[in-house]
C-alpha cells in the first residue's frame, strides 16, 4: 500500500472511529490527499473530529449544571490552546508526506526533535490546565476528563501512525 493510501486509510479510520464512539452517523468528506496541497480538507476533518470529541466528552463527563458552567469555558480555552499545538503536528505530518521519498538524515533528526517538542508542549499544556480544571470541577471529574482525553488521543494516534510509513 502506498504512503498516501495509508494516510488516507488512517484518516478514514479516524473519521469513522470517532463517530462510532459517539453512536452517530457522520457525513464528513475526508481528504484524498493529506499533503500540504490539501490543507483545507485536512482542516475540515480536524474541525469535525473536534466537534465529535466535545460531544463525547460532554456525554461522558456527567457534569451538574453548576459544574458545566465552570468546566466548558476552561475546556474551550484548553482546546483552542491545544489546537495551536496540533497545528504544528499537522505541519510536521504534511511536511513528511511532501518529502518522505527524499528525506535526508538531517531532516529526519529535525522532524524527530520537532515531534518530541510537540509532545512536551502538550504535556506542559495539560499540566497547566489540570490545575484550572481542578478549580472548576471535583478532582475525580478532572481525572475522568484526562482519562477520556488519553483514550481519544490513543485512537487518533493509532490511526494516524498506522497511515504513516516508517522512515527507511
Backbone as a ProteinNet text record, in pm:
[ID]
protein_1_A
[PRIMARY]
XXXXXXXXXXXXXXXXXXXXXXXXXXXXXXXXXXXXXXXXXXXXXXXXXXXXXXXXXXXXXXXXXXXXXXXXXXXXXXXXXXXXXXXXXXXXXXXXXXXXXXXXXXXXXXXXXXXXXXXXXXXXXXXXXXXXXXXXXXXXXXXXXXXXXXXXXXXXXXXXXXXXXXXX
[TERTIARY]
85.1	0	89.6	60.2	143.1	127.5	222.3	222.3	94.4	57.2	-62.9	-187.7	-196.5	-313	-320.3	-204.4	-203.1	-249.5	-207.1	-252	-402.7	-452.7	-597.2	-671.3	-620.7	-684.5	-685.4	-576.2	-568.7	-669.4	-679.6	-776.3	-919.3	-942.9	-1076.9	-1113	-1017.1	-1039.8	-1068.2	-989.4	-1010.1	-1149.8	-1185.3	-1314.6	-1429.3	-1408.7	-1513.5	-1515.6	-1400.9	-1393.3	-1456	-1424.9	-1480.2	-1632.6	-1693.9	-1839.9	-1897.3	-1829.4	-1878.9	-1878.1	-1775.6	-1771.9	-1891	-1934.3	-2046	-2179.9	-2178.9	-2300.3	-2375.3	-2302.1	-2360.9	-2315.8	-2398.1	-2357.6	-2306.5	-2183.4	-2125.1	-2114.6	-2128.6	-2104	-1989.8	-1869.3	-1750.1	-1680.9	-1655.8	-1580.6	-1433.4	-1377.6	-1237.7	-1145.6	-1032.4	-939	-877.5	-859.7	-795.5	-645	-599.7	-457.1	-424.2	-336.7	-306.3	-174.2	-124.8	-5.1	-45.7	51.2	24.2	-64.4	-72.3	-156.8	-305	-340.4	-481.2	-513.8	-455.8	-469	-615.3	-696.7	-836.1	-915.8	-900.1	-972.2	-925.9	-798	-744.7	-807.8	-817.1	-874.7	-1022	-1096.4	-1237.7	-1248.9	-1164.9	-1165.7	-1129.3	-1029.5	-989.5	-1104.4	-1173.8	-1285.1	-1397.2	-1426.2	-1530.9	-1491.1	-1365.1	-1317.1	-1326.3	-1290.5	-1301.2	-1445.3	-1538.2	-1680.2	-1726.6	-1689.8	-1727.9	-1665.4	-1542.7	-1471.5	-1543.7	-1582.9	-1652.7	-1785.1	-1856	-1984	-1962.3	-1857.9	-1829	-1791.2	-1711.1	-1671.4	-1793.6	-1876.9	-1999	-2084.8	-2098.7	-2179.8	-2116.4	-1984.3	-1914.3	-1881.3	-1878.4	-1836.5	-1945	-2069.9	-2181.4	-2170.1	-2156.4	-2142.2	-2277.8	-2281.1	-2401.4	-2407.8	-2518.7	-2530.7	-2425.2	-2404.3	-2305.1	-2164.7	-2132.8	-2001.8	-1982.6	-2087.5	-2079.3	-2050.8	-2113.7	-2090.3	-1944.2	-1881.1	-1740.3	-1646.2	-1685.5	-1597.9	-1583.3	-1694.8	-1690.3	-1608.1	-1609.5	-1519.9	-1371.5	-1335.1	-1196.3	-1165.7	-1258.7	-1240.6	-1221.3	-1304.9	-1294.2	-1159.8	-1111.4	-980.1	-869.8	-882.8	-786.9	-780.2	-895.5	-894.4	-840.3	-862.4	-802.1	-650	-599.6	-454.5	-397.4	-468.7	-424.4	-425	-523.7	-530.6	-408	-357.2	-236.4	-117.9	-108	-0.5	-24.1	-148.9	-180.7	-156.2	-161.7	-125.5	17.3	106.1	244.7	252.8	169.8	166.9	124.9	18.5	-28.8	77.8	142.6	250.2	362.1	396.1	502.5	461.1	338.1	289.1	284.5	232.9	225.6	364.9	456.5	594	653.6	628.6	678	612.7	480.1	409.8	463.1	500.1	554	695.3	771.1	914.5	964.2	877.9	925.2	1011.9	989.8	1068.8	1214	1235.9	1370.5	1422.6	1378.1	1413.4	1560.1	1632.6	1773.2	1780.1	1895.7	1915.6	1894.4	1947.6	1934.8	1788.3	1709.5	1566.6	1493.8	1532.2	1469.1	1496.6	1618.9	1654.1	1575	1569.1	1494.1	1346.1	1287.7	1146.9	1124	1217.9	1207.7	1212.5	1304.9	1314.4	1187.9	1134.9	1010.7	896.6	889.5	784.3	794.2	914.7	935.1	898.9	931	893.2	741.7	675.2	528.4	469.8	520.1	470.8	497.3	613.7	647	551.9	522.8	430.7	291.1	246.8	115.8	113.6	219.5	226.9	224.5	301.5	303.4	167.1	100.5	-32.7	-130.7	-126.6	-217.4	-189.6	-63.2	-30.1	-86.2	-74.5	-129	-281.1	-347.4	-493.2	-547.5	-471.8	-518.2	-552.5	-470.3	-496.3	-620.6	-637.8	-755.3	-883.6	-877.6	-995	-1026.6	-923	-942.9	-1008.7	-989.1	-1055	-1201.6	-1235.8	-1371	-1461.1	-1402.2	-1481.6	-1409.9	-1482.3	-1419.1	-1302.6	-1208.3	-1087.8	-1113.7	-1213	-1241.7	-1288.3	-1359.6	-1404.6	-1289.3	-1193.4	-1072.6	-998.6	-985.1	-918.8	-995.1	-1126.4	-1209.8	-1187.5	-1183.9	-1162.6	-1029.8	-923.2	-793.9	-784.2	-858.6	-867.6	-933.1	-1041.9	-1109.5	-1017	-946.3	-851.5	-747.4	-691.3	-588.9	-647.3	-767.4	-828.7	-855.1	-908.6	-935.7	-805.9	-705.7	-575.1	-518.2	-535.7	-483.1	-545.9	-675.3	-744.1	-688.1	-674.1	-622.2	-479.2	-394.5	-253.8	-240.7	-315.4	-309.4	-344.6	-452.5	-496.8	-402.1	-351	-259.6	-126.9	-72.9	57.9	52.6	-61.6	-73.4	-70.1	-106.1	-111.6	22.1	116.3	243.8	351.1	421.1	528.7	640	709.3	828.5	939.3	1024.1	1136.9	1232.3	1279.2	1372.6	1511.7
-117.2	0	123.5	219.8	339.3	426.4	517.1	605.8	688.1	750.5	835.2	753.1	633.4	548.9	512.1	489.5	459.9	580.1	699	819.6	835.9	819.3	831.2	724.9	602.9	496.2	529.7	585.6	624.5	732	834	939.8	890.6	803.5	746.2	666.6	589.4	513.4	607.6	715.3	814.5	875.1	916.9	982.3	884.9	758.4	660	609.4	606.1	554.2	648.7	775.8	872.5	873.8	877.6	873.1	743.8	632	508.3	516.6	579.6	600	683.2	773.3	860.7	803.3	691.1	628.7	725.5	797.9	892.1	856.3	895	881	1015.7	1019.1	1143.4	1140.3	1255.2	1269.2	1367.5	1318.6	1401.1	1365.1	1465.2	1441.9	1437.4	1319.1	1303.4	1340.5	1397.7	1435	1312.9	1320.9	1210.7	1230.7	1349.8	1382.3	1459.3	1405	1468.4	1544	1573.3	1655.3	1801.3	1890.1	2032.5	2091.2	2026.3	2075.1	2069.1	1993.8	1973.3	2019.1	2128.1	2179	2205.7	2259.2	2291.2	2166.8	2059.3	1935.7	1876.6	1887.2	1838.9	1918.2	2049.4	2134.4	2105.3	2076.2	2039.4	1910.6	1813.4	1687.5	1710.7	1792.4	1823.1	1888.7	1981.5	2050.2	1952.5	1859.9	1760.4	1670.5	1630.1	1545.7	1621.4	1751.1	1832.7	1839.7	1857.7	1864.4	1732.6	1623.1	1490.9	1462.8	1504.8	1484.5	1558	1682.1	1760.7	1693.8	1642.9	1575.8	1451.5	1375.4	1255.8	1293	1395	1439	1489.6	1565	1615.3	1499.5	1398.6	1282.1	1202.7	1192.6	1106.5	1172.1	1303.3	1372.1	1373.5	1372.9	1372.2	1488.7	1607.7	1728	1779.7	1833.5	1904.2	2036	2105	2234.2	2332.9	2335.7	2426	2389.2	2260.4	2215.2	2248.7	2227.9	2255.2	2402.7	2489.3	2633	2669.5	2601.1	2627.6	2553.3	2433.1	2346.5	2393	2420.3	2441.9	2562.3	2673.9	2782.8	2743.3	2670	2623.5	2523.5	2433	2334.2	2403.2	2502	2571.1	2640.7	2701.6	2765.9	2660.6	2551.1	2439.9	2387.7	2365.1	2310.5	2411.1	2540	2640.9	2637	2628.1	2621.4	2490.9	2381.9	2252.2	2251	2316.1	2321.8	2391.6	2492.2	2561	2464.1	2381.2	2281.4	2177	2135.1	2035	2087.3	2219.2	2276.4	2238.8	2241	2200.8	2053.6	1970.8	1828.8	1809.8	1877.5	1866.8	1916.3	2026.9	2077.4	1975.3	1909.8	1809.1	1688.7	1643.2	1528.6	1562.8	1680.7	1716.9	1739.2	1793	1807	1669.7	1574.3	1438.7	1379.4	1398.3	1345.3	1406.3	1532.9	1600.1	1553.1	1506.3	1483.5	1344	1252.8	1125.2	1044.5	1058.9	979.7	1025.3	1152.8	1209.2	1264	1209.6	1260.9	1235.2	1341.7	1329.7	1299.4	1246.4	1215.7	1338.9	1451.2	1573.4	1615.7	1598.5	1630.2	1533.9	1407.5	1307.6	1339	1378.5	1413.7	1537.2	1638.6	1759.6	1727.8	1645.8	1609.8	1532.2	1446.5	1373	1470.1	1563.3	1663.6	1749.2	1787.5	1865	1786.2	1657.9	1572.5	1563.8	1550.6	1543.6	1675.8	1787.9	1919.3	1934.9	1884	1890.4	1812.6	1691.8	1611.5	1679.9	1741.3	1813.4	1931.4	2003.4	2117.4	2071.1	1957.4	1904	1867.1	1804.6	1767.3	1891.7	1992.2	2116.4	2184.3	2183.5	2242.5	2168.5	2036.6	1957.2	1980.2	1992.2	2020.6	2155.8	2253.4	2386.6	2380.8	2314	2310.1	2215.6	2118.5	2030.7	2114.3	2211.5	2300	2384.5	2432.4	2514.9	2432.2	2308.6	2222	2188	2165.5	2132	2246.5	2367.8	2482.1	2492.1	2423.1	2433.4	2315.4	2195.8	2075.3	1986.4	1889.7	1799.6	1719.7	1684.4	1613.6	1485.9	1408.2	1283.1	1311.9	1421.4	1454.7	1509.2	1573.9	1616.1	1491.1	1393.7	1268.5	1200	1198.1	1137.1	1208.2	1340.4	1417.3	1379.2	1375.6	1344	1197.2	1109	970.4	967.6	1041.3	1048.2	1106.9	1212	1273.5	1171.6	1096.8	997.5	889	844.7	740.3	791.4	911.2	966.6	994	1043.2	1064.1	931.9	826.1	694.8	649.3	671.4	634.1	715.1	844.4	931	891.6	877.3	844	709.8	610.8	479.4	487.8	556.5	563.8	644.7	753.4	834.4	763	704.6	639.7	515.3	449	333.5	378.2	502.2	552.2	606.3	625.6	686	577.7	577.8	480.5	505.4	399.5	414.6	471.3	551.4	607	493.6	493.5	388.7	441.8
0	0	0	-86.6	-95.5	28.6	47.5	164.8	169.8	59	58	86.5	31.1	58.3	206.2	269.3	412.4	493.6	454.2	525	509.9	389	366.2	447.1	447.5	525.1	673.4	721.9	863.4	897.9	813.9	842.2	826.8	728.5	715.6	841	890.2	1012.2	1127.9	1137.2	1242.7	1232.5	1113.7	1095.6	1121.2	1091	1114.7	1258.2	1325.6	1462.1	1562	1554	1649.5	1643.6	1524.2	1521.6	1580.1	1560.5	1619.3	1770.6	1825.5	1969.8	2015	1931.1	1964.8	1922.3	1855.2	1802.7	1712.8	1630.6	1536.9	1396.4	1299	1159.8	1113.2	1066.4	1019.3	869.1	812.8	670.6	654	676.7	665.7	536.3	456.1	333.2	369.3	364.5	403.9	288.6	320.5	214.5	148.2	17.5	-53.7	-61.6	-26.5	-30.5	96.8	179.6	307.5	305.9	188.7	180.3	196.2	194.4	215.1	105.4	-8.6	-117.3	-82.4	19.5	51.4	194.3	236.4	373	412.9	322.1	356.3	394.8	319.7	350.7	483.5	511.4	639.2	753.5	737.2	842.4	865.4	760.6	776.7	857.9	827.3	901.7	1048.1	1072.8	1211.2	1287.6	1225.5	1292.8	1326.1	1235.7	1262.3	1378.7	1382.9	1492.3	1624.7	1625.5	1747.8	1796.2	1703.6	1739.1	1799.4	1736.6	1787.3	1922.9	1939.5	2065.8	2178.8	2152.7	2255.3	2292.1	2194	2221.9	2307.4	2278.7	2357.5	2500.8	2515.7	2649.7	2726	2659.6	2724.5	2775.5	2693.1	2730.2	2844.8	2844	2939.3	3072.7	3076.2	3198.6	3306.7	3270.4	3366.3	3465	3407.9	3489.5	3535.3	3657	3702.2	3626.2	3633.8	3566.2	3616.1	3745.7	3804.2	3758.1	3757.1	3710.2	3562.6	3484.1	3340.8	3314.3	3390.5	3372.6	3399.6	3491.6	3522.6	3428.3	3386.2	3306.8	3162.2	3093.1	2949.4	2905.9	2976.4	2934.3	2942.7	3046.8	3059.9	2948	2921.4	2815.3	2680.1	2652.1	2523.1	2508.3	2614.7	2610.8	2593.6	2665.5	2655.5	2511.9	2449.9	2314.2	2213.7	2236.5	2147.8	2158.5	2282.3	2300.7	2246.2	2265.6	2214	2061.2	2001.1	1854.3	1796.7	1867.8	1820.6	1817.2	1919.5	1921.5	1812.6	1796.8	1694.5	1553.6	1535.7	1405.3	1368.9	1467.2	1442.8	1402.8	1466.6	1432.4	1287	1246.7	1108.6	1012.4	1047.2	961.1	946.5	1056.8	1053.5	968.8	985.1	906.8	758.4	725.5	583.6	524.8	605.3	557.6	527.7	616.4	593.5	468.3	453.6	336	206.5	214.1	95.9	60.5	160.6	139.6	175.2	214.7	269.4	173.3	44.5	-50.9	-59.7	-30.3	-43.7	89.1	200.4	332.8	363.9	397	436	585.4	628.4	770.7	857.8	817.6	897.9	911.5	804.3	811.4	904.2	899.3	986.2	1132.8	1164.3	1302	1345.2	1259.2	1292.6	1315.1	1230.1	1245.5	1375.4	1410.4	1537.3	1654.3	1650.3	1757	1764.1	1647.4	1644.2	1706.9	1674.7	1729.5	1882.3	1932.6	2077.9	2145.4	2080	2134.6	2137.5	2037	2032.9	2150.4	2172.8	2285.8	2419.3	2432.6	2555.5	2574.7	2468.8	2477.2	2518.5	2466.7	2505.7	2653.2	2700.6	2842.7	2930.9	2894.2	2972.1	2971.8	2857.6	2848.8	2939.4	2936.1	3020.5	3168.3	3204.3	3344.6	3386.6	3302	3331.2	3347.6	3253.4	3257.7	3363.6	3407.9	3515.7	3638.5	3667.3	3781.1	3757.5	3638.7	3607	3611.8	3560.1	3568.4	3714	3793.6	3934.6	4011.1	3966.5	4029.2	3986.3	3878	3823.1	3859.4	3869.3	3893.7	3995	4054.5	4152.5	4092.2	4177.1	4135.2	4057.9	4098.9	4027.5	3884.3	3867.1	3731.7	3647.7	3711.7	3640.1	3590.8	3679.9	3641.7	3528.6	3537.5	3433.1	3299.4	3303.4	3181.1	3115.6	3193.9	3134.7	3092.5	3157.6	3109.2	2971.9	2957.6	2827.7	2721.8	2758.1	2665.2	2618.3	2711.9	2676.2	2585.6	2615.5	2531.7	2390.5	2380.4	2248.1	2172.4	2243.7	2180	2129	2205.9	2165.7	2034.3	2019.1	1895.1	1778.4	1799	1693.1	1656.9	1757.6	1733.4	1662.4	1707	1643.9	1496.3	1466.1	1327.2	1240.5	1291.7	1212	1193.3	1299.7	1286.4	1198.3	1195.6	1104.4	959.3	935.1	798.1	749.3	839.6	803.3	794.1	682.9	663.9	763.1	800.2	881.6	793.5	852.6	780.3	745.2	622.2	578.9	566
[MASK]
++++++++++++++++++++++++++++++++++++++++++++++++++++++++++++++++++++++++++++++++++++++++++++++++++++++++++++++++++++++++++++++++++++++++++++++++++++++++++++++++++++++++

